[in-house]
Amino acid sequence: MSITYRTRSAIAASVLVLASACNINDELLSPQQPGVIGAEDVQSATGAEALRVGALQQLSAVTGGSTSMWASAGTLADEWKSGDTFFQTDETDRRTIPTNNSQVSGQYSNAQVARGHAMTAIASLKEFSPEKVANIAQMYFALGFIEMNISEFFCNGTPFGYTDKGQPVYTAPLTNKEGYTLALARIDSGLALVANVAASDAFGTSIKNSLLVAKARTLVDLGQHAQAAALVTAIPTSFAWNLTFSTTAGDNGPYAMNGVGASSRYVVSDSFDFFNGQLNIVKNALPFASAKDPRLPVTGSSTATQKAIDAYTPFVGTVVWSDRSAPVPLVTGIDARLIEAEAKLKAGDIAGMMTIMNALRTSPQKLGKLDVAAMAALPVPTSQDAAVSLYFREKAFWTFGRGQRLGDLRRLIRQYGRTQDQVFPVGNYYKSGVYGADVNLPVTDNEITNPNFHGCLDRSA
């Protein structure tokens, strides 16, 4: 079953309550509080619903939206290449990101703001619509999912502050592991609300499935692969929560970044480029642009004469998001199967892993609006190391552009013993210089107002 949530257009009237009647403060924590709407306007079930809709819109914006933290995470990894005129995008692509990078700074702030919206919606729904347990659980999903993503993308030492009655509560920085533990607590709170949802309740079941996938992903981040796999066995492969967009309310992020030819600021990356006019093999980078994989159809090529907005980088666009309103999958049943396959990999059951992976390959699948035709089965790798490489390559094509690649590359270092120069792009950088050694995004300078924050604890994977 595929469940789609329209956070931008289908309930536009509710969104307008937040989008046009609010003057949201730009500070990091305070946007949890409506700026112009008076307390009397939100102290009701209707107000609680408007807050829920706004929180869903924020969740969409910081994940599948334009130039979101998913975008920078994919650029720091090997999914996207900068075709931008902004040096901040080049810094991320080059893996040399300073703490004053304004692009990452905005993404970090937006993610923290989105947490605040979800927390505010939870409190309001509990007070004014406590019987709508699936809606409350949905907000716990939003909160936990964003906190999981922040922990996957940003350095060790991320604060997770909040506001209480309009006053900022500054918290001490957390390690990534502690951030995952925090996310798990939110997700478990949501699961407790929908634990006994009836099979006939499509909405409640979809929220439960989404929470289970999010919890399993977080357990994988913590290295608890068997426990993660056990959570998702009942989730159908066809399940999907698709973020949807409209031409009137805003483009989906990948299309806005990449799908408009000469104005494209990002292009699909490849395993080669040209450095000072010479062919340059980019070590560790996957050939996303040139692989001709049905999970990632593209237009243009890495040798194309058509250029991106910088008039230098060959334009390669995705056909996955072929138009402005194409949906972006947030969590899917395919994710569930990949989690099960990795549990087999970690247990040394390479044949079992390949049974799951080839079942995905040899059956038609759906990624958003893209129909993926059945593909040929792959042979079973003959070594554990080869199986690890194959698994993460396959996963990269199933999850391209959906905010999973950076966390996976970090796990290849943290959980599989590889070094950063065996995992991330290294060598000559095609716009000049060489790739740096960053393996995550830094918490940026807009956090320095927090008296407990003194920079990343470390930049390790």
DOZAFI-307381 format. One line per field, with one value per residue (C-alpha): residue number from 1; x, y, z. Coordinates in nm, 4 decimals. Layout:
REM residues N
num = c(NUM	...)
u = c(X	...)
v = c(Y	...)
w = c(Z	...)
This chain:
REM residues 461
num = c(1	2	3	4	5	6	7	8	9	10	11	12	13	14	15	16	17	18	19	20	21	22	23	24	25	26	27	28	29	30	31	32	33	34	35	36	37	38	39	40	41	42	43	44	45	46	47	48	49	50	51	52	53	54	55	56	57	58	59	60	61	62	63	64	65	66	67	68	69	70	71	72	73	74	75	76	77	78	79	80	81	82	83	84	85	86	87	88	89	90	91	92	93	94	95	96	97	98	99	100	101	102	103	104	105	106	107	108	109	110	111	112	113	114	115	116	117	118	119	120	121	122	123	124	125	126	127	128	129	130	131	132	133	134	135	136	137	138	139	140	141	142	143	144	145	146	147	148	149	150	151	152	153	154	155	156	157	158	159	160	161	162	163	164	165	166	167	168	169	170	171	172	173	174	175	176	177	178	179	180	181	182	183	184	185	186	187	188	189	190	191	192	193	194	195	196	197	198	199	200	201	202	203	204	205	206	207	208	209	210	211	212	213	214	215	216	217	218	219	220	221	222	223	224	225	226	227	228	229	230	231	232	233	234	235	236	237	238	239	240	241	242	243	244	245	246	247	248	249	250	251	252	253	254	255	256	257	258	259	260	261	262	263	264	265	266	267	268	269	270	271	272	273	274	275	276	277	278	279	280	281	282	283	284	285	286	287	288	289	290	291	292	293	294	295	296	297	298	299	300	301	302	303	304	305	306	307	308	309	310	311	312	313	314	315	316	317	318	319	320	321	322	323	324	325	326	327	328	329	330	331	332	333	334	335	336	337	338	339	340	341	342	343	344	345	346	347	348	349	350	351	352	353	354	355	356	357	358	359	360	361	362	363	364	365	366	367	368	369	370	371	372	373	374	375	376	377	378	379	380	381	382	383	384	385	386	387	388	389	390	391	392	393	394	395	396	397	398	399	400	401	402	403	404	405	406	407	408	409	410	411	412	413	414	415	416	417	418	419	420	421	422	423	424	425	426	427	428	429	430	431	432	433	434	435	436	437	438	439	440	441	442	443	444	445	446	447	448	449	450	451	452	453	454	455	456	457	458	459	460	461)
u = c(0.0000	0.1285	0.0291	0.0789	0.0599	-0.0039	0.1553	0.1486	-0.1579	-0.4345	-0.4732	-0.3533	-0.6176	-0.4799	-0.1239	-0.2110	-0.2929	0.0753	0.2350	0.0671	-0.0597	0.2643	0.5766	0.8221	1.1248	1.4519	1.6273	1.7322	1.4927	1.2132	1.0219	0.8343	0.6194	0.3800	0.4838	0.1659	-0.1059	-0.2431	-0.2778	-0.6540	-0.6102	-0.4291	-0.5869	-0.8333	-0.8571	-0.8561	-0.5395	-0.3774	-0.4553	-0.3062	0.0097	0.0251	-0.0068	0.2664	0.4953	0.4411	0.5282	0.8495	0.9349	0.8914	1.1005	1.4035	1.4122	1.2717	1.2618	1.4949	1.8569	1.7742	2.0094	1.9482	2.1026	2.4215	2.4511	2.4293	2.6836	2.9317	2.8917	2.8998	2.5404	2.5500	2.8222	2.8231	2.7308	2.6756	2.8061	2.7949	3.1262	2.9402	2.8119	3.1649	3.2974	3.0555	3.1314	3.5076	3.4649	3.6119	3.3184	3.3906	3.1589	3.0510	2.9180	2.5909	2.4197	2.4790	2.3997	2.0540	1.9923	2.0964	1.8682	1.5777	1.6138	1.6157	1.3144	1.1316	1.1945	1.0343	0.7240	0.6794	0.7199	0.4674	0.2204	0.2579	0.1800	-0.1204	-0.2650	-0.2280	-0.4189	-0.6931	-0.7214	-0.5929	-0.8204	-0.6334	-0.3543	-0.2348	-0.1898	0.0141	0.2177	0.2792	0.4307	0.6549	0.7675	0.8482	1.0449	1.2378	1.3075	1.4562	1.6699	1.7913	1.8833	2.0653	2.2686	2.3482	2.4628	2.6230	2.9308	2.9554	2.8494	2.5074	2.2798	1.9079	1.7605	1.3971	1.1780	0.9602	0.6872	0.8732	1.2094	1.5027	1.6363	1.9972	2.1190	2.4636	2.5901	2.5223	2.7371	2.5811	2.5149	2.3317	2.1377	2.0235	1.9152	1.7122	1.5497	1.4636	1.2826	1.0645	0.9915	0.9046	0.6619	0.4855	0.4856	0.3251	0.0291	-0.0310	0.0922	-0.2545	-0.3868	-0.6425	-0.5371	-0.8417	-0.7123	-0.5080	-0.3837	-0.2874	-0.1164	0.0830	0.2034	0.2996	0.4930	0.6712	0.7711	0.8972	1.1161	1.2500	1.3245	1.4953	1.7105	1.8130	1.9008	2.1159	2.2942	2.3629	2.4911	2.1908	2.1196	1.9363	1.7005	1.6354	1.5487	1.3064	1.1008	1.0242	0.9450	0.5703	0.6033	0.5104	0.7720	0.5115	0.4662	0.5674	0.5244	0.5700	0.6228	0.4142	0.4531	0.2600	0.3420	0.1511	0.2928	0.6533	0.8765	1.0193	1.3796	1.5668	1.3873	1.4444	1.8148	1.8796	1.5975	1.6017	1.8985	2.1153	1.9858	2.0751	2.2949	2.3557	2.4208	2.4145	2.7661	2.9848	3.2985	3.4969	3.5218	3.7769	4.0519	4.2438	4.0993	4.2241	4.0179	4.0137	3.8981	3.7247	3.8280	3.5405	3.2665	2.9895	2.9046	2.5569	2.5450	2.6934	2.5722	2.2498	2.0741	1.6914	1.6661	1.8398	1.7588	1.9295	1.9323	2.2597	2.5979	2.9271	3.0735	2.7762	2.8201	2.5188	2.6396	2.4929	2.4480	2.8234	2.8709	3.1470	3.0021	2.8395	2.4690	2.3316	1.9728	1.7633	1.4511	1.3493	1.2078	1.1034	0.8770	0.8117	0.5414	0.7050	0.6812	0.9875	0.9802	1.0482	1.0287	0.9467	0.9084	1.2204	1.4039	1.2668	1.4041	1.7446	1.7538	1.6791	1.9496	2.2118	2.1284	2.2098	2.5337	2.6405	2.5637	2.7895	2.4954	2.5937	2.3589	2.0691	2.1558	2.1562	1.8215	1.6661	1.8604	1.7815	1.4140	1.4094	1.5969	1.3943	1.0516	0.9174	0.9395	0.8067	1.0179	0.7880	0.6432	0.9262	0.8401	1.1551	1.1527	1.2735	1.6495	1.8713	1.9797	2.3371	2.5783	2.6603	2.9871	3.2692	3.3969	3.2576	3.4430	3.2999	2.9544	2.9856	3.0814	2.7989	2.5399	2.6217	2.6393	2.2964	2.1530	2.2943	2.0886	1.7715	1.7949	1.9558	1.8748	1.6765	1.9138	2.0697	2.4039	2.6071	2.4990	2.5910	2.9371	2.9966	2.8858	3.1273	3.3984	3.2412	3.0924	3.2887	3.6416	3.7102	3.8975	3.7611	3.9922	3.8461	3.4889	3.4503	3.5613	3.9347	4.2010	4.1801	3.8687	3.7451	3.7070	4.0643	4.2519	4.1888	3.9149	3.9379	3.8742	3.5317	3.3002	3.0117	2.8603	2.9772	2.7406	2.7601	2.8317	2.4653	2.4762	2.7358	2.4638	2.4202	2.6508	2.6912	2.8229	3.1923	3.2154	3.1972	3.3261	3.4944	3.4477	3.4876	3.2493)
v = c(0.0000	0.3426	0.6317	0.9899	1.2967	1.6326	1.8919	2.1782	2.1807	1.9443	2.1301	2.4662	2.6553	2.5269	2.5949	2.9544	3.0049	2.9502	3.0660	3.4008	3.4999	3.4354	3.6376	3.3707	3.4872	3.3898	3.2837	2.9219	2.8071	3.0619	2.9711	2.7127	3.0042	3.1735	3.5346	3.7154	3.4582	3.5220	3.2474	3.2473	3.1558	2.8288	2.7231	2.4888	2.1651	2.3664	2.5442	2.2150	2.0777	2.3852	2.3357	1.9722	2.0744	2.3340	2.0766	1.8412	2.1238	2.1849	1.8140	1.8176	2.1324	2.0093	1.6687	1.6580	2.0352	2.2577	2.2884	2.1072	1.9181	1.6168	1.8188	1.9071	1.5551	1.4114	1.6635	1.5862	1.2208	1.1275	1.1772	1.5390	1.7505	2.1275	2.3062	2.6177	2.9716	2.9825	2.8870	2.7450	2.4582	2.4001	2.3851	2.1057	1.9222	1.9568	1.8220	2.1385	2.2961	2.5850	2.6636	2.9894	2.8175	3.0074	2.7310	2.4637	2.7214	2.7769	2.4043	2.3472	2.6252	2.5031	2.1509	2.2780	2.4981	2.1976	2.0120	2.3010	2.2956	1.9234	1.9692	2.2519	2.0471	1.7511	1.9655	2.1284	1.8005	1.6392	1.9268	1.9844	1.6608	1.3830	1.1298	1.1716	0.9397	0.8700	1.2428	1.2748	0.9694	1.1288	1.4319	1.2085	1.0529	1.3974	1.4931	1.1672	1.1467	1.4962	1.4252	1.1025	1.2916	1.5647	1.2963	1.1202	1.4391	1.6651	1.6286	1.4838	1.7658	1.8806	2.0581	1.9758	2.2775	2.3796	2.6545	2.6498	2.9135	3.1214	3.1036	2.9183	2.6208	2.5698	2.2138	2.0599	1.9148	1.5465	1.2924	1.1343	0.8208	1.0259	1.1980	0.8608	0.7625	1.0844	1.0119	0.6587	0.7958	1.0181	0.7321	0.4965	0.7569	0.7533	0.3759	0.3452	0.5430	0.3239	-0.0106	-0.1665	0.0094	-0.1957	-0.3382	-0.1663	0.1751	0.2697	0.6002	0.4613	0.1617	0.3884	0.5946	0.2775	0.1494	0.4838	0.4818	0.1239	0.2040	0.5163	0.3174	0.0434	0.2964	0.4525	0.1110	0.0450	0.3745	0.2363	-0.0940	-0.2981	-0.4639	-0.7780	-0.5810	-0.3398	-0.6161	-0.7766	-0.4559	-0.4333	-0.7882	-0.7213	-0.3993	-0.4596	-0.3685	-0.1520	0.0743	0.4387	0.7754	1.0115	1.3817	1.5576	1.8955	2.1191	2.3762	2.6422	2.5756	2.4852	2.2458	1.9292	1.9770	1.7530	1.9065	2.2605	2.1872	1.9742	1.9428	2.2723	2.2472	2.5574	2.6985	2.3788	2.4315	2.0595	1.7778	1.4021	1.2950	1.0376	0.8315	1.0550	1.4190	1.6486	1.8256	2.0954	1.9538	1.6007	1.2923	1.2471	0.9268	1.0157	0.7428	0.5880	0.7818	0.5701	0.6183	0.7523	0.9542	0.6976	0.3648	0.3658	0.2129	0.2011	0.3229	0.6456	0.7412	1.0655	1.3221	1.4708	1.3202	1.3905	1.4839	1.6923	2.0302	2.1641	2.3170	2.3905	2.7444	2.7868	2.7509	2.4977	2.1745	1.9344	1.9097	1.5717	1.5732	1.3045	1.1667	1.0244	1.3699	1.4594	1.7501	2.0060	1.8072	1.4621	1.3010	1.2324	0.9092	0.9720	0.6138	0.3017	-0.0737	-0.0920	0.0667	-0.2145	-0.4822	-0.3116	-0.3109	-0.6841	-0.7454	-0.5594	-0.7663	-1.0748	-0.9099	-0.8303	-1.1893	-1.3201	-1.4666	-1.3380	-1.5758	-1.4580	-1.0972	-1.1649	-1.3432	-1.0222	-0.7930	-0.9992	-1.0208	-0.6412	-0.6392	-0.9061	-0.7570	-0.4237	-0.1548	0.1957	0.4940	0.7939	0.8248	0.6262	0.2731	0.0640	-0.2317	-0.5718	-0.6168	-0.9210	-1.0958	-1.0432	-1.3256	-1.3970	-1.2249	-1.4579	-1.2592	-1.0522	-0.7431	-0.7753	-0.8290	-0.5061	-0.3116	-0.4618	-0.3997	-0.0319	0.0173	-0.1384	0.0606	0.3812	0.3352	0.2380	0.5424	0.8068	1.1621	1.0536	1.1496	0.8104	0.8085	1.0256	0.8217	0.5039	0.6309	0.7275	0.3792	0.2181	0.3839	0.3431	-0.0063	-0.1730	-0.0522	0.1347	0.4646	0.7910	0.7750	0.4342	0.5619	0.9293	1.0983	1.1764	1.3129	1.6084	1.8243	1.9191	2.2920	2.3178	2.1849	1.8525	1.6954	1.7537	1.5064	1.6117	1.3177	1.5175	1.8637	2.1002	2.2560	2.6110	2.9436	3.0289	2.7930	3.0021	3.1953	2.8716	2.9147	2.5358	2.5060	2.5517	2.3846	2.0264	1.7740	1.6048	1.5606	1.1818	0.9395)
w = c(0.0000	-0.0910	0.1352	0.0184	0.2395	0.0731	0.2946	0.0473	-0.1713	-0.0595	0.2689	0.1498	0.3409	0.6698	0.5633	0.4877	0.8536	0.9214	0.5979	0.5485	0.8918	1.0819	1.1160	1.2276	1.4223	1.2582	1.5769	1.6014	1.8700	1.8912	1.5714	1.7772	1.8857	1.6402	1.5967	1.4940	1.5657	1.9108	2.1682	2.1225	1.7550	1.8197	2.1483	1.9817	1.7885	1.4670	1.5721	1.6676	1.3220	1.1575	1.3631	1.2514	0.8878	0.9344	1.0956	0.8009	0.5651	0.7599	0.7528	0.3758	0.3355	0.5326	0.3630	0.0100	-0.0322	-0.2304	-0.1100	0.2124	0.4419	0.2154	-0.0682	0.1200	0.2605	-0.0913	-0.2198	0.0576	-0.0357	-0.4043	-0.5214	-0.6399	-0.7961	-0.7698	-1.0893	-0.8812	-0.8908	-0.5096	-0.3509	-0.0502	-0.2663	-0.3970	-0.0381	0.0434	-0.2804	-0.2149	0.1405	0.2991	0.4828	0.7233	1.0113	0.8437	0.5305	0.4926	0.2959	0.5591	0.8268	0.6816	0.6515	1.0114	1.1361	0.9259	1.0629	1.4209	1.3461	1.2013	1.5278	1.7106	1.4905	1.5555	1.9319	1.9366	1.7328	1.9702	2.2743	2.1061	1.9760	2.3178	2.4740	2.2184	2.0159	2.2434	2.0762	1.7440	1.8470	1.4914	1.4304	1.7484	1.6503	1.3113	1.4814	1.6920	1.3642	1.2225	1.5338	1.5585	1.1853	1.1760	1.4827	1.3213	1.0033	1.1977	1.3761	1.0468	0.8745	1.1344	1.3509	1.6980	1.9298	1.8073	2.0567	2.0506	2.2261	2.2494	2.3879	2.6963	2.7122	2.4590	2.6345	2.4753	2.6665	2.5621	2.5892	2.5953	2.2668	2.2073	2.0309	1.7240	1.9298	2.1906	1.9119	1.7787	2.1291	2.1539	1.8164	1.9306	2.2346	2.0123	1.7725	2.0583	2.1931	1.8582	1.8322	2.1757	2.0440	1.7383	1.8703	1.8523	1.5446	1.3524	1.0172	0.8647	0.9741	0.6672	0.8063	1.1453	0.9846	0.7548	1.0509	1.2355	0.9325	0.8959	1.2612	1.2359	0.9345	1.1092	1.4255	1.2267	1.0410	1.3726	1.5170	1.2082	1.2789	1.6270	1.4885	1.6061	1.2716	1.3837	1.6065	1.3212	1.0752	1.3195	1.3297	0.9579	0.8468	0.8210	0.6191	0.2539	-0.0046	-0.1802	0.1226	0.0757	0.2398	-0.0525	0.0028	-0.2587	-0.4221	-0.6597	-0.9235	-0.7297	-0.3822	-0.4630	-0.6539	-0.5126	-0.4053	-0.6517	-0.9487	-0.8245	-0.7716	-1.0747	-1.3210	-1.5081	-1.7435	-1.7734	-1.4432	-1.2566	-0.9501	-0.8904	-1.1363	-1.0911	-0.9962	-1.1684	-1.1121	-1.3467	-1.4463	-1.6058	-1.4108	-1.6005	-1.9205	-1.8503	-1.7712	-1.3935	-1.2222	-0.8958	-0.6560	-0.4546	-0.6362	-0.7882	-1.1578	-1.0872	-1.4094	-1.6480	-1.5042	-1.7095	-1.4111	-1.4357	-1.0758	-1.1792	-1.5384	-1.6384	-1.9124	-2.0355	-1.9566	-1.7839	-2.1227	-2.2388	-2.4038	-2.2135	-1.8884	-1.5474	-1.4173	-1.3614	-1.7415	-1.6651	-1.5224	-1.7733	-1.7020	-1.5918	-1.4696	-1.3040	-1.4653	-1.1269	-1.0556	-1.4074	-1.3189	-1.0480	-0.8712	-0.8764	-0.5299	-0.3153	-0.1072	0.2619	0.3939	0.1939	0.2056	-0.0095	0.2830	0.5014	0.2666	0.2578	0.6379	0.6380	0.3772	0.5798	0.8867	0.6792	0.5661	0.9221	1.0234	0.7463	0.5537	0.2093	0.0275	0.2453	0.1721	-0.2001	-0.1836	-0.0533	-0.2857	-0.5939	-0.4991	-0.5186	-0.8483	-1.0280	-0.9537	-1.0833	-0.8132	-0.7631	-0.6523	-0.6252	-0.9752	-1.1346	-1.2468	-1.2137	-1.4492	-1.3319	-1.3544	-1.3790	-1.0609	-0.9445	-0.8596	-0.4967	-0.3945	-0.2982	0.0003	0.2854	0.1685	-0.1825	-0.0336	0.1662	-0.1460	-0.3496	-0.0782	-0.0404	-0.4175	-0.4633	-0.1751	-0.3221	-0.6393	-0.4518	-0.2247	-0.4494	-0.3412	-0.0342	0.2441	0.3163	0.1341	0.3758	0.6773	0.4904	0.3988	0.7602	0.8683	0.6245	0.8331	1.1758	1.1451	0.8645	0.9349	0.6127	0.6085	0.4733	0.1713	0.0862	0.1063	0.0108	-0.3137	-0.3001	-0.5320	-0.7705	-0.7445	-1.0896	-1.0189	-0.8810	-0.5839	-0.4161	-0.2078	0.1649	0.4468	0.5844	0.6510	0.7991	0.8082	1.0841	1.3328	1.2060	1.3715	1.4243	1.7245	1.9079	2.0934	2.2901	2.5928	2.6125	2.2575	2.1808	1.8418	1.7254	1.9767	1.6815	1.3058	1.3030	1.1350)
